[in-house]
Amino acid sequence: MRFIFLIIALFLASLNLRPVITSVSPMLGTIQESLGMSGTLVSLLTSLPVLCMGFFAPVAVKLSNRWSIERTIAYCLLLIGVATAARYYVNSAWLMLLTAFLAGVGIAIIGPLLSGFIKKNFANPSAIVGVYSMALVIGAALGSGFSVPLRNVLHDSWQASVASWSILAVIALFFWWRPAPKISKPDTTTAVRSMDASKIQSPKLPLNNKRAWLLTSFFGMMAFMFYSLTAWLPPIIEEQGYDKHTAGMILTLFTLIQIPVSFLLPILVSRFQRRVVVLIGCSVMELSGLLLLSLHFSPWLTCIFLGIGAGGLFPMALMLPIDESSNMEEANILSAMTQSGGYIFASLGPLYISFVHDYAGSFPPAIFSLMVVVMVMIGIQLKIGNRKVIPAHSGKNIPA
């Protein structure tokens, strides 16, 4: 019974980490016109939370040591819910941007802590990562797929549509608010010792650890690819002569394919322990999809390759810090580092593709650039393929 409760709590918390971002994407034009925002400002509604996920992820470790991992997640779910609900009353650009910033802070802190939560509470944490990653993809798909229909139902109010996703946070809080102390079941003596130790030395990111930087680089390149494809796949398809409806359907298929892949792959890896094969295999799928895209093959076939690649790499990037740490605290610290550096780098992806497209006048050079990123990522995967435990507090470099 406790196992089921923990799984539901994990799923619901993860489900809240993307709708606040993806729900505004289909209505950016409407929001821009309604609030009188410039193109640059309105683009911050999606890029600002991603930047927050990079800059505020390290804060998660300190807060979890102060309040406990479960209580911190509960507070951040409350922050996400309040920020999302506040969008119902938005009537200016700065208020809308403030909601994006506050929700981004909550998302940034929850992300690494869920990795520590998995490490702490499950005997086979690698397999449970599939629940985490699948919920993230489902949340993203729900936000992008249902925001426009919700606007139509809610009297053509985009404010009501984007604010309605706060319901997910309310549901999650039923599992995280009062039951939080029951989940952790901490040993009082151990907790006191941990508090005393935290006064002496606060946990630090393993910035001197070479392998930790390799994991961060992999996470960054994976996310760089994901956000670049999510933002620019429809325009690339349109440039090849397809209409907007077809391009939108292809993006939907790209997202849907990731749901089963992101759930099943961690389970397979935990059972067969072929980590490097899976990592490189997913990258080859992504590389194949980009090659087909550059050669103007059927975009439906192309998005299948891209969806399998992106859907497989994402849970692997979440799983690696858990797999390479020896306890919950190290999982928190390593996840905070990989997600902090990774999301900051990833936020540059859509901007970079836009720059290359504007300079070259077409998308093929940008696609080629993405292929180069994948090939570099494969080189990193060859180094991180075999599992090695990283002592998070050690300043020594571990040879890769």
SEDREN-211864 format. One record per residue (C-alpha): residue number from 1; x, y, z. Coordinates in steps of 0.02 Angstrom, whole numbers, plus 32768, in hexadecimal, padded with zeros to 4 digits. Layout:
% SEDREN-211864
+-----+------+-------+------+
| num | east | north |   up |
+-----+------+-------+------+
| NUM |    X |     Y |    Z |
...
+-----+------+-------+------+
% end
This chain:
% SEDREN-211864
+-----+------+-------+------+
| num | east | north |   up |
+-----+------+-------+------+
|   1 | 8000 |  8000 | 8000 |
|   2 | 808D |  8078 | 802C |
|   3 | 80E1 |  8051 | 7F85 |
|   4 | 8043 |  8080 | 7F26 |
|   5 | 8031 |  8120 | 7F8B |
|   6 | 80E5 |  8152 | 7F64 |
|   7 | 80CF |  812D | 7EAA |
|   8 | 8031 |  8197 | 7EA1 |
|   9 | 8086 |  8225 | 7F00 |
|  10 | 811C |  821E | 7E8A |
|  11 | 80AD |  821A | 7DEF |
|  12 | 8041 |  82AD | 7E27 |
|  13 | 80D6 |  8319 | 7E58 |
|  14 | 812B |  82F6 | 7DB1 |
|  15 | 808A |  831B | 7D54 |
|  16 | 8091 |  83CF | 7D92 |
|  17 | 813D |  83F8 | 7D4B |
|  18 | 810F |  841F | 7C95 |
|  19 | 805A |  845B | 7C7A |
|  20 | 8080 |  850A | 7CBC |
|  21 | 80FE |  8518 | 7C2C |
|  22 | 80AB |  84B8 | 7B9F |
|  23 | 7FFB |  84FC | 7BBE |
|  24 | 802D |  85A9 | 7B82 |
|  25 | 8088 |  8570 | 7AE4 |
|  26 | 7FEC |  8554 | 7A76 |
|  27 | 7FA8 |  85FF | 7AAA |
|  28 | 8043 |  866C | 7AA2 |
|  29 | 7FF9 |  86D5 | 7A15 |
|  30 | 7F58 |  86F1 | 7A76 |
|  31 | 7FB5 |  871C | 7B16 |
|  32 | 802A |  8791 | 7AB8 |
|  33 | 7F98 |  87F0 | 7A6B |
|  34 | 7F33 |  87F4 | 7B0D |
|  35 | 7FC0 |  8836 | 7B7A |
|  36 | 8019 |  889F | 7AF6 |
|  37 | 80BC |  883D | 7B0A |
|  38 | 814C |  8842 | 7A90 |
|  39 | 8188 |  87A3 | 7A3C |
|  40 | 821F |  879D | 7AB0 |
|  41 | 81B6 |  87B3 | 7B4D |
|  42 | 8134 |  8732 | 7B1E |
|  43 | 81BD |  86B3 | 7AF7 |
|  44 | 81F8 |  86C5 | 7BAB |
|  45 | 8158 |  8670 | 7BE5 |
|  46 | 81A2 |  85CB | 7BAB |
|  47 | 825D |  85ED | 7BBA |
|  48 | 825A |  8641 | 7C66 |
|  49 | 8220 |  85A4 | 7CC4 |
|  50 | 82A7 |  853F | 7C6B |
|  51 | 832A |  85BE | 7CA2 |
|  52 | 82E6 |  85B4 | 7D53 |
|  53 | 82F8 |  84F7 | 7D4B |
|  54 | 83B1 |  8517 | 7D2C |
|  55 | 83D6 |  85A2 | 7DA7 |
|  56 | 836D |  8568 | 7E3C |
|  57 | 838B |  84AB | 7E38 |
|  58 | 8421 |  84B8 | 7EB1 |
|  59 | 83AF |  850A | 7F33 |
|  60 | 834F |  8465 | 7F41 |
|  61 | 83D9 |  8413 | 7FA7 |
|  62 | 83DD |  8499 | 802E |
|  63 | 8321 |  84A4 | 803D |
|  64 | 830C |  83E8 | 804B |
|  65 | 838C |  83E4 | 80D8 |
|  66 | 832A |  846A | 8132 |
|  67 | 8277 |  842E | 811A |
|  68 | 8289 |  8377 | 80E1 |
|  69 | 827A |  833E | 802E |
|  70 | 81BE |  831C | 8038 |
|  71 | 8190 |  83C1 | 808B |
|  72 | 81F9 |  8423 | 800E |
|  73 | 819F |  83CF | 7F7D |
|  74 | 80F8 |  83F8 | 7FCF |
|  75 | 8126 |  84B0 | 7FE1 |
|  76 | 815F |  84B8 | 7F2C |
|  77 | 80BF |  8464 | 7EEF |
|  78 | 8060 |  84EB | 7F4D |
|  79 | 80CC |  8571 | 7EF9 |
|  80 | 80AB |  8527 | 7E4C |
|  81 | 7FF0 |  851B | 7E71 |
|  82 | 7FE1 |  85CE | 7EB1 |
|  83 | 8048 |  8614 | 7E1F |
|  84 | 7FDF |  85B4 | 7DA1 |
|  85 | 7F39 |  85E4 | 7DF0 |
|  86 | 7F6E |  869B | 7DF5 |
|  87 | 7F6E |  869D | 7D37 |
|  88 | 7EAF |  86A8 | 7D3F |
|  89 | 7EC4 |  875D | 7D7B |
|  90 | 7F53 |  878F | 7D08 |
|  91 | 7F37 |  8833 | 7CAB |
|  92 | 7FE9 |  886B | 7C89 |
|  93 | 8089 |  8825 | 7C3E |
|  94 | 80F1 |  8833 | 7CDD |
|  95 | 8072 |  87D1 | 7D43 |
|  96 | 8071 |  8746 | 7CC3 |
|  97 | 812F |  8740 | 7CC4 |
|  98 | 812D |  873E | 7D83 |
|  99 | 80BF |  86A2 | 7D82 |
| 100 | 8137 |  864F | 7D08 |
| 101 | 81CB |  867A | 7D79 |
| 102 | 817A |  863C | 7E1B |
| 103 | 813E |  859B | 7DCB |
| 104 | 81EB |  8583 | 7D80 |
| 105 | 823A |  8591 | 7E2D |
| 106 | 81C6 |  850C | 7E70 |
| 107 | 81E8 |  8499 | 7DDD |
| 108 | 82A4 |  84B4 | 7DEE |
| 109 | 82A5 |  847D | 7EA4 |
| 110 | 8230 |  83E8 | 7E92 |
| 111 | 8291 |  839C | 7DFF |
| 112 | 8331 |  8368 | 7E5A |
| 113 | 82D2 |  833C | 7EFA |
| 114 | 8267 |  82BB | 7EA1 |
| 115 | 8308 |  8261 | 7E72 |
| 116 | 8339 |  825C | 7F29 |
| 117 | 8289 |  8227 | 7F59 |
| 118 | 8295 |  8194 | 7EE0 |
| 119 | 8342 |  8164 | 7F22 |
| 120 | 8303 |  816B | 7FD5 |
| 121 | 825F |  810D | 7FC8 |
| 122 | 8271 |  8086 | 7F43 |
| 123 | 82DB |  7FE9 | 7F41 |
| 124 | 82F1 |  7FF1 | 7E83 |
| 125 | 82F9 |  80AD | 7E62 |
| 126 | 8333 |  809E | 7DAE |
| 127 | 8291 |  8049 | 7D7C |
| 128 | 8226 |  80CA | 7DD7 |
| 129 | 8273 |  8158 | 7D71 |
| 130 | 81FC |  8120 | 7CE7 |
| 131 | 8167 |  815C | 7D4E |
| 132 | 81BD |  8204 | 7D68 |
| 133 | 81EA |  8220 | 7CB2 |
| 134 | 8144 |  81DD | 7C6F |
| 135 | 80E3 |  8255 | 7CDF |
| 136 | 814D |  82E7 | 7CA0 |
| 137 | 8126 |  82BB | 7BEB |
| 138 | 806D |  82A1 | 7C10 |
| 139 | 8065 |  8348 | 7C6B |
| 140 | 80B8 |  839F | 7BD8 |
| 141 | 8041 |  834C | 7B5C |
| 142 | 7FA7 |  8378 | 7BC4 |
| 143 | 7FDB |  842D | 7BD1 |
| 144 | 7FFB |  8444 | 7B17 |
| 145 | 7F6C |  83D8 | 7ADA |
| 146 | 7EDB |  8414 | 7B46 |
| 147 | 7EFC |  84CD | 7B65 |
| 148 | 7EA4 |  8509 | 7AC7 |
| 149 | 7E0C |  8495 | 7AE0 |
| 150 | 7E02 |  84D1 | 7B95 |
| 151 | 7E04 |  8585 | 7B5B |
| 152 | 7D72 |  8562 | 7AE7 |
| 153 | 7D11 |  850E | 7B73 |
| 154 | 7D38 |  8597 | 7BF2 |
| 155 | 7CE3 |  8623 | 7B91 |
| 156 | 7D79 |  8646 | 7B21 |
| 157 | 7DE3 |  867C | 7BB8 |
| 158 | 7E9B |  8653 | 7BA6 |
| 159 | 7EB5 |  868A | 7C5B |
| 160 | 7E3A |  8607 | 7C99 |
| 161 | 7E8A |  8583 | 7C2A |
| 162 | 7F3D |  859B | 7C66 |
| 163 | 7F04 |  85B1 | 7D1B |
| 164 | 7E9F |  8510 | 7D1B |
| 165 | 7F3F |  84A7 | 7D21 |
| 166 | 7F52 |  84D9 | 7DD8 |
| 167 | 7ED6 |  844D | 7DFB |
| 168 | 7F64 |  83D1 | 7DE1 |
| 169 | 7FC5 |  8421 | 7E70 |
| 170 | 7F2D |  841C | 7EE2 |
| 171 | 7F18 |  8361 | 7EC1 |
| 172 | 7FD2 |  8340 | 7EDE |
| 173 | 7FD0 |  839E | 7F83 |
| 174 | 7F54 |  8320 | 7FCA |
| 175 | 7FE3 |  82A1 | 7FBF |
| 176 | 8072 |  8313 | 7FF1 |
| 177 | 8035 |  838F | 8076 |
| 178 | 7FFC |  8334 | 8113 |
| 179 | 803D |  8285 | 80E8 |
| 180 | 80ED |  82C7 | 80C8 |
| 181 | 8133 |  8296 | 8174 |
| 182 | 80E6 |  81E9 | 8163 |
| 183 | 813F |  81CC | 80BD |
| 184 | 81EE |  81E8 | 80FB |
| 185 | 81E0 |  8190 | 81A4 |
| 186 | 8285 |  81DC | 81DE |
| 187 | 82EB |  8197 | 826B |
| 188 | 82F4 |  821F | 82F1 |
| 189 | 83A8 |  81FE | 8320 |
| 190 | 83E0 |  81FF | 826C |
| 191 | 837F |  829E | 824B |
| 192 | 83D2 |  82F7 | 82DD |
| 193 | 847D |  82BF | 82A4 |
| 194 | 8456 |  82FB | 81F3 |
| 195 | 841F |  83A5 | 8235 |
| 196 | 84BF |  83B6 | 829A |
| 197 | 8526 |  8384 | 8204 |
| 198 | 84CD |  8400 | 8194 |
| 199 | 84FB |  848C | 820C |
| 200 | 85B1 |  845C | 81FA |
| 201 | 85B7 |  8447 | 813F |
| 202 | 8530 |  846C | 80BE |
| 203 | 8526 |  83F3 | 802B |
| 204 | 8582 |  8432 | 7F93 |
| 205 | 8575 |  8409 | 7EDC |
| 206 | 8603 |  8398 | 7E9F |
| 207 | 864B |  8421 | 7E31 |
| 208 | 86FA |  83D4 | 7E34 |
| 209 | 86BC |  832B | 7DFB |
| 210 | 86E1 |  8307 | 7D45 |
| 211 | 865E |  827F | 7D36 |
| 212 | 85D7 |  82EF | 7D80 |
| 213 | 85FE |  836E | 7CF7 |
| 214 | 85ED |  82E5 | 7C73 |
| 215 | 8541 |  82BA | 7CB7 |
| 216 | 8513 |  8372 | 7CB6 |
| 217 | 854F |  8384 | 7C02 |
| 218 | 84E6 |  82EE | 7BCE |
| 219 | 844C |  8334 | 7C25 |
| 220 | 8468 |  83DE | 7BD3 |
| 221 | 847B |  8396 | 7B23 |
| 222 | 83E4 |  8325 | 7B3A |
| 223 | 8379 |  83B7 | 7B73 |
| 224 | 83C3 |  8429 | 7AED |
| 225 | 8386 |  83AE | 7A6A |
| 226 | 82DC |  8396 | 7ABB |
| 227 | 82B0 |  844E | 7ACB |
| 228 | 82F5 |  8477 | 7A1F |
| 229 | 828A |  83F0 | 79CE |
| 230 | 81F0 |  841C | 7A35 |
| 231 | 81FC |  84D3 | 7A03 |
| 232 | 8230 |  84C2 | 794D |
| 233 | 81F3 |  841B | 790A |
| 234 | 814C |  8463 | 78CC |
| 235 | 819F |  84F6 | 786F |
| 236 | 821D |  847D | 7822 |
| 237 | 818F |  840F | 77E4 |
| 238 | 8133 |  84A8 | 77A0 |
| 239 | 81CF |  84E0 | 7741 |
| 240 | 81CB |  8438 | 76E8 |
| 241 | 811F |  8461 | 76A2 |
| 242 | 80A5 |  841B | 7723 |
| 243 | 8018 |  8480 | 7770 |
| 244 | 800D |  84BA | 7825 |
| 245 | 7F8E |  8435 | 7854 |
| 246 | 7FFF |  83A8 | 7816 |
| 247 | 8096 |  83F6 | 786D |
| 248 | 8034 |  8400 | 7910 |
| 249 | 7FFB |  834B | 7902 |
| 250 | 80AF |  8312 | 78E5 |
| 251 | 80E6 |  836F | 7983 |
| 252 | 8058 |  8319 | 79E2 |
| 253 | 8093 |  826E | 79A2 |
| 254 | 8146 |  829C | 79D3 |
| 255 | 8108 |  82BA | 7A85 |
| 256 | 8095 |  8223 | 7A90 |
| 257 | 811E |  81AB | 7A5A |
| 258 | 8187 |  81E4 | 7AED |
| 259 | 8106 |  81AD | 7B6F |
| 260 | 811A |  80EE | 7B62 |
| 261 | 81D3 |  80FC | 7B38 |
| 262 | 81FB |  8167 | 7BD1 |
| 263 | 819D |  80ED | 7C41 |
| 264 | 81DE |  8047 | 7BFE |
| 265 | 8294 |  806F | 7BDB |
| 266 | 82CC |  8089 | 7C92 |
| 267 | 8279 |  7FE3 | 7CC0 |
| 268 | 82D8 |  7F89 | 7C35 |
| 269 | 837D |  7FDB | 7C67 |
| 270 | 8366 |  7FAE | 7D1E |
| 271 | 8347 |  7EF9 | 7CED |
| 272 | 83CC |  7EDD | 7C66 |
| 273 | 844E |  7F5F | 7C9B |
| 274 | 847F |  7F8C | 7BE7 |
| 275 | 848C |  8045 | 7C0B |
| 276 | 8509 |  807A | 7B87 |
| 277 | 84AD |  8017 | 7B00 |
| 278 | 840A |  806D | 7B29 |
| 279 | 845A |  811A | 7B32 |
| 280 | 84B0 |  810B | 7A8A |
| 281 | 841B |  80B2 | 7A3D |
| 282 | 83A7 |  8142 | 7A69 |
| 283 | 8424 |  81C1 | 7A27 |
| 284 | 8433 |  815F | 7983 |
| 285 | 8375 |  8163 | 7974 |
| 286 | 8378 |  821F | 798C |
| 287 | 8407 |  8231 | 7910 |
| 288 | 83A8 |  81C6 | 7891 |
| 289 | 830E |  8232 | 78A7 |
| 290 | 8371 |  82D1 | 7888 |
| 291 | 83C1 |  8283 | 77ED |
| 292 | 8315 |  8253 | 77A9 |
| 293 | 82D7 |  8302 | 77D0 |
| 294 | 8365 |  8352 | 776F |
| 295 | 8343 |  82DF | 76DA |
| 296 | 8289 |  830D | 76DA |
| 297 | 824C |  825D | 76FE |
| 298 | 819A |  8247 | 773E |
| 299 | 818C |  82B3 | 77DB |
| 300 | 811C |  822E | 7829 |
| 301 | 81A9 |  81AF | 7820 |
| 302 | 8227 |  8231 | 7856 |
| 303 | 81C9 |  8260 | 78F4 |
| 304 | 81C0 |  81A8 | 7927 |
| 305 | 827E |  819D | 7928 |
| 306 | 828E |  8245 | 7980 |
| 307 | 8207 |  8218 | 7A00 |
| 308 | 8259 |  8172 | 7A2D |
| 309 | 8303 |  81C6 | 7A3E |
| 310 | 82C7 |  825A | 7AA6 |
| 311 | 8250 |  81EE | 7B0C |
| 312 | 82DD |  8177 | 7B39 |
| 313 | 8366 |  81F5 | 7B5D |
| 314 | 82FE |  825C | 7BD6 |
| 315 | 82DE |  81D4 | 7C59 |
| 316 | 8392 |  819A | 7C46 |
| 317 | 83CF |  824A | 7C70 |
| 318 | 835F |  8249 | 7D0B |
| 319 | 8397 |  819B | 7D3B |
| 320 | 8453 |  81B2 | 7D31 |
| 321 | 8467 |  8222 | 7DCD |
| 322 | 83FB |  81A8 | 7E30 |
| 323 | 845A |  8112 | 7DEF |
| 324 | 8505 |  815E | 7E12 |
| 325 | 84E2 |  8199 | 7EC4 |
| 326 | 84E9 |  8130 | 7F61 |
| 327 | 8460 |  8186 | 7FC6 |
| 328 | 83D2 |  8204 | 7FBF |
| 329 | 843D |  829C | 7FE8 |
| 330 | 84BA |  8277 | 7F5E |
| 331 | 842B |  8258 | 7EE4 |
| 332 | 83E5 |  8304 | 7F0F |
| 333 | 848D |  835A | 7EFB |
| 334 | 84BD |  8305 | 7E58 |
| 335 | 840F |  831E | 7E0E |
| 336 | 8415 |  83D6 | 7E40 |
| 337 | 84BB |  83EC | 7DE6 |
| 338 | 848A |  8390 | 7D47 |
| 339 | 83E2 |  83E7 | 7D3A |
| 340 | 8428 |  8493 | 7D66 |
| 341 | 84B0 |  8495 | 7CE2 |
| 342 | 8449 |  842D | 7C69 |
| 343 | 83AE |  849B | 7C65 |
| 344 | 8413 |  853C | 7C57 |
| 345 | 8468 |  84F4 | 7BBD |
| 346 | 83C3 |  84AE | 7B7B |
| 347 | 836E |  8558 | 7B83 |
| 348 | 83E6 |  8591 | 7AFB |
| 349 | 83AC |  8508 | 7A82 |
| 350 | 8312 |  855B | 7A34 |
| 351 | 836E |  8602 | 7A2D |
| 352 | 8402 |  85B2 | 79D5 |
| 353 | 8393 |  855E | 7953 |
| 354 | 833E |  8605 | 7934 |
| 355 | 83E7 |  865B | 791D |
| 356 | 8427 |  85D8 | 78A2 |
| 357 | 8384 |  85DC | 7840 |
| 358 | 8384 |  8699 | 7833 |
| 359 | 843B |  869A | 77FD |
| 360 | 842C |  860D | 777D |
| 361 | 837A |  8631 | 7744 |
| 362 | 8344 |  857B | 7757 |
| 363 | 8341 |  84EC | 77D4 |
| 364 | 83BB |  846A | 778A |
| 365 | 8457 |  84BD | 77D7 |
| 366 | 83FE |  84C0 | 787F |
| 367 | 83D2 |  8408 | 786E |
| 368 | 8487 |  83E1 | 7845 |
| 369 | 84BB |  843F | 78E4 |
| 370 | 8446 |  83D1 | 7949 |
| 371 | 8494 |  8337 | 78FB |
| 372 | 853F |  8374 | 7937 |
| 373 | 84F9 |  8389 | 79E7 |
| 374 | 84BA |  82D5 | 79E5 |
| 375 | 8563 |  8293 | 79AA |
| 376 | 85BC |  82F0 | 7A37 |
| 377 | 853A |  82A9 | 7AAF |
| 378 | 8562 |  81F8 | 7A73 |
| 379 | 8619 |  8218 | 7A9C |
| 380 | 85E9 |  8249 | 7B4D |
| 381 | 8579 |  81B0 | 7B5C |
| 382 | 860C |  813E | 7B37 |
| 383 | 8661 |  8187 | 7BD1 |
| 384 | 85CC |  8182 | 7C48 |
| 385 | 8585 |  80DD | 7C0B |
| 386 | 85CB |  8073 | 7C9A |
| 387 | 8588 |  8099 | 7D46 |
| 388 | 85FB |  80EB | 7DC6 |
| 389 | 85C4 |  812D | 7E6E |
| 390 | 85EF |  81E6 | 7E83 |
| 391 | 8616 |  821E | 7F35 |
| 392 | 85BA |  82C5 | 7F32 |
| 393 | 8622 |  8317 | 7FBA |
| 394 | 86C8 |  82E1 | 7F72 |
| 395 | 8730 |  8360 | 7F19 |
| 396 | 8795 |  82DB | 7EC1 |
| 397 | 877F |  82B8 | 7E0A |
| 398 | 8745 |  820B | 7DDD |
| 399 | 8792 |  81D0 | 7D3B |
| 400 | 8710 |  81B1 | 7CB6 |
+-----+------+-------+------+
% end
